[in-house]
Amino acid sequence: MDWDYLRYIHALAIGGTLAKAGEILGVHQTTVLRRLDQMEESLGVQFFERNRDGLQLTPVGETAFREAARLSTEMENLERKLVGQDSAPVGKVRLAAEDPMMNELLSPILAELVREFPDIELEVLTDNDVANLSHREADLTLRPENKPQATLEGERIAAIESAVYGSARYCRRNRNMDVENQPEGCIWILPDETFSHLATGRWYRKHLKNVSSVIRCNSLQSMHALARAGAGLAVLPCYLGESTRELRRLSDPLEGESVDLWLHVNQDTQQMARVRIVMEYLVDRLKSLESVIEISTTF
């Protein structure tokens, strides 16, 4: 027996006429009549008595209608159950970010997230180089970039500002330093060529072209650690420098050297409820930190 037969029997019994059954089913009444004739002919039974007042169930039709009503209720319950499961934040979500962002921005947010959604299994992927993260099939990726690919889905969080930072210890040893006019008199902690995605390249080329005393690093985390230890001066994201007790900001945010912070979502998993919920949660919390990320006051 075709399962679709029960759907038509249910509509005919509820509607009482071919026209009303057609309205329930969203088809023309001639289609309903054709299907009814087909059902009764193929099974060799009569489901309805047809008269001028409409349609009346036969004993066989009543049996079929009871089963149709039961199945209709079960299908509605199944639909609600499936929708409920899909909207529940349950399962694994993979999040990728650079180490400094994980340490300074995301860690407290993720601690709140797992407390609020204990059934979410969070998998965190970190790397010194954000370019590596795009190859890891993460559901969500937090990354700084000014021109994301047009095919990437996501939401812009804020503009990451950068400034010159040095430790209190370094500043005490070099009280007469002039960062703006004589940067060559300072030791600078710089990114090497493998760490090319920093947004401060133009500033380095313009202001530090005559600097000879340098320490080169292949990670922002190393630059931050060396600056904090007093090895030299470093251009750091303001969210990182401002949160470090040992560091002092020695310049205004570098003009024209900001980079946008984006939270990208994997197109293959963005419709999953748990991914949508985590993304909305992170966007909301990160945007509340906009004043921390986008430092605009003078030092």
N, C-alpha and C positions, 0 to 999 in steps of 0.2 A: 504493500500500500504506500502510495506517495504521501510523504509527510505534509505536503502542501494541501492535500485534501482536507485535513483537519482544520487548517486555517480558513478554508472556504466554508466548511460546515459551521464553524464557530461564528463567522460573520453573517451567514445566512440565518442562523438561529437567533442571533442578537438583533439583526436588522429586520427580519420578518418579510422583507421583499427583496427582489433582485436589485432594485435601484439603491436601497439603503445599504445592502451588502456591498455594492460597488463603491459607495462612498467610504465605507469603513476600510475596504481593501485598497482604495485608490485606483480602481479600474472601472471601465464602462460596464453597465449591466449586461450587455450582450456577452462580454467575456465571462461574467459570473454564470450566465445561463449555459454557455458552452462548456465551462469547467464542471458544472453540476451534472450535465448530461454525460460528460466523459467519465466522471466518477462513478455514477450509477451504472453505466454500461460496462465499464471495465470490471467492477466488482459483482455485478449481477444482483444488486440490492437497490431498494428505494429509500433514500434518506428523508425526503420531504413529500408530503401531500400538497399538491398545487391546486389552489382554488382562487376565486375572485378576490378574496380578502388577503391573499398572500400565500405564505408558505407555512405548513405545519409539520413538525417533526414526526416521523414514524417511530415505532419502538426501536428499530435499528438506528435511526437518526438520533434518538435520545441517547443511546449508548455511545455513539460516536461523538455527540456533543459533550457529554460528561468527560470523556477522555480529552477532547479538544480543550475544554475549559481548564482541566487539570494541567495539561501541558503548557497552556498559555500562562498560567500562574507560575509554573516552574521556570519558564523562560524569562518571565519578568524578574523573578527572584535571582536567577543566574546573572541576568544583566546588571542588577544592582550590586551583586557580589563582585562581579568582574570590574565594574566601575569603581567600587570601593577599594578593591585591591590596587587598581591602577593609580588611584589618588593617594594611596598610603605611602609614606616615605620609608620604604623597606628595600634593603638590598645594597649592593656595592656602588659607590660613586668614586671615580678616580680623579684626583685634582693635582695638577702640575703647576709648579711655580719655582722661581729662583730661590736659592737658600736665604738671602737677606730678606726677601719679602715674606717668606714663611716665618722667619724668626721674629721680624719686627711688626708685621701687619697681620698675618693670617693666624698665627698660633692662638692668641686669645679668642679670636672669632671662632675658630674651629673647636676650641674647648667648649664654648657655649653651644655650638651646633650639635655636638655629640651628646651633650646633656639634654638638649631639647628634643632631639630625634635619635633615641637610643637604638632604633632598629636599622639605622643607616650604617653600613659598613664603609668607613672612609679609608681610601687608599691614597696616600700622599706621595707624590713624585717630586723630587727636587733636583736641581742641577745648577752649576755655576753659570752655565751659558744657556740662555733662554732658547736659542735656536735648536738645541738638542731636544727640548721638551715637545716640540711639535711632532716628533717621530714616535711618540710613546703611546698613542691611542688613548689619551686621557679624555674623560668626559668633559672636564672643564680645565682651562688653562689661563692662568693669570700672567700676563706678559706686557712689558712696555714696548710700544711701537707706535709711530706716528702715522704710518700708512699701512693698515692691515689689508690683507688680500680681500678683494671684493667677494670671494666665495666664503669667507669666514663669517660665521654668525656670532654675535656677542654684543656686549654693552660697554661703552666707555665709562670709566669710573671717575677719573680726574687727570690732571696734568701733574706729572712728577717734576718738581723743581730740584735743581742741584745748586750747591754753593761750595765755597772753599772752607774746609774744616782743618783744625789743628788741635792737638791736645794742649791742656793747660801747661803741662811740663815743657813741651816744645816752645810754647809762647814765652815762658819764663826764661828759657835759654837764649831766645832770639828776640829780645825786647825791641830792638831797633829795626826789625824786618819791615819791609814795605811791599806787601803782597801785590798791590795794584800797580805800582810804578817800577819796582825792582824785583820781580818774581825770581830772577836768576840768582838772587842771593839766598834763596831757600832750597831746601831739599824737597823734592816732589815725589809723591807716590802715584805712579801712572799705570793705566791698563796697558797690557801689551796688545799686539795686533790680533791675537786670538779672541780678544774680548771686545769685538768691534761694534757691538750693538749699543754701547753707551751713546747718549745723545750729546755728549760734550766735546766731540772731536773738533769742531770749529774753534771752540774756545781754546783748546790745547794748542792748536796750530797757530792761533793769533797771539796768544799771551805767553806761551812757554817755548817758543821756537829757539830761544837762546839759552835755555836752562840745560846745565850739564850734570847737576847732581840729582840723579833720579833713582828710584827703585821701581822696577816694573813687575806687575802682577798679572796673573791670568784669571783673577776672580775679584769681584767686588768685595766679597767677604774678607779676602786677604788685604785689600786696600784699607778696609775699615779697621781691621785688627792692627795693622802697622801704624795707622794714624792714631788710633787710640793709645798705642804703646809709646807714642812720641817720636817715631822714626822720621816723620816729615809731615808735609801738608798734602791733603788729598781733596779732590773734588768728589763729593758724595751726594747721593740723593738726600734731600732735606729730611725725609721721613726717617732716614737712618742716622744722619748726623744729629738731629735735634733730640733723638731719644737716647743718645749716648752721653752719660754724665761727664765722662772725661774729655769730651770734645767741645770746642768753641767754634761758633760760626764766624768766619773772618771776612765774609763778603755778603753782599745782597745776593739773592737768587740770580744765577747767571742769565742775562737777558737773551732770549731766543734759543736757549739750550734745554728747554723742557721737553719731555716726551710723554705721550698719552699712555695711561694705564688702562688696559682692556681685559675684560673677562670673556674669553671665547668659549663657545660650547660646541661639542662634537655634533655634527649634523646627523649622524647615525643614531645618537642616543638622546637628542634634545627633547624628544616627545615623551620620554620616560618621566613619570611623576617624580621619582626621587631626584633625578637630575634637575628638573625644573625647580623643585623646592629648594635644593641646595644652591642653585644659581641665584634665585630670588633672595635667599637669605644672605649670601655673600655680597651681592650688589647693594642691598640695603645697609648692611653693616659697614662695608668699605666706603660707601658714599657718606656715611656719618663721620668718617675720618678724613673727609676732603680737606678740612682746614689743616690737618697734620701733614697731608701729602703735598698740598699746594701752599707752601710757605710764601707769604708775600710781604711780611713786615721787614723793615730794615734791621740790621744787626746792631 
